[in-house]
Amino acid sequence: MIKIILLIIIAISVTAIFDARRIAEKYFSTADINKQVLLLKIAGFLVAVICAIILSFL
């Protein structure tokens, strides 16, 4: 069960990496959109890597 949850989290974070610009334009202000996109991509990458490491040890 935990493996399925980790795979779903990895899929969501990879989707966030690829759609970071659309997510940032929709939910954040337009003042500093590039910084928000970079932050979303870094956060998505870190979450995906951490979940993949946990998944490999299970």
C-alpha positions in Angstrom: 0.0 0.0 0.0 2.8 2.4 0.9 4.5 1.7 -2.5 1.4 2.8 -4.4 1.2 6.0 -2.4 4.9 6.7 -3.0 4.4 6.1 -6.7 1.5 8.5 -6.8 3.5 11.2 -5.0 6.3 10.7 -7.5 3.9 11.0 -10.4 2.4 14.2 -9.0 5.8 15.8 -8.4 7.0 14.9 -12.0 3.8 16.5 -13.3 4.5 19.6 -11.2 8.0 19.8 -12.7 6.7 19.7 -16.2 3.7 22.0 -15.6 5.4 24.4 -13.3 4.9 27.5 -15.5 1.1 26.8 -15.8 0.8 26.2 -12.1 2.7 29.4 -11.2 0.6 31.5 -13.6 -2.6 30.1 -12.2 -2.0 30.2 -8.4 0.7 32.9 -7.8 1.0 36.6 -8.6 2.6 37.7 -11.8 5.2 39.8 -10.1 8.0 37.3 -10.0 6.8 34.3 -12.0 10.3 32.9 -12.9 11.3 32.6 -9.3 8.1 30.7 -8.5 8.6 28.4 -11.4 12.2 27.6 -10.3 10.9 27.0 -6.7 8.2 24.6 -8.0 10.7 22.7 -10.1 13.2 22.3 -7.3 10.5 21.3 -4.8 9.1 18.7 -7.2 12.5 17.3 -8.0 13.4 17.0 -4.3 10.1 15.3 -3.4 10.4 12.8 -6.3 14.0 11.9 -5.4 13.2 11.5 -1.7 10.2 9.3 -2.5 12.2 7.2 -5.0 14.9 6.6 -2.4 12.3 5.5 0.2 10.7 3.3 -2.4 14.0 1.6 -3.3 14.6 0.7 0.4 11.2 -0.9 0.9 
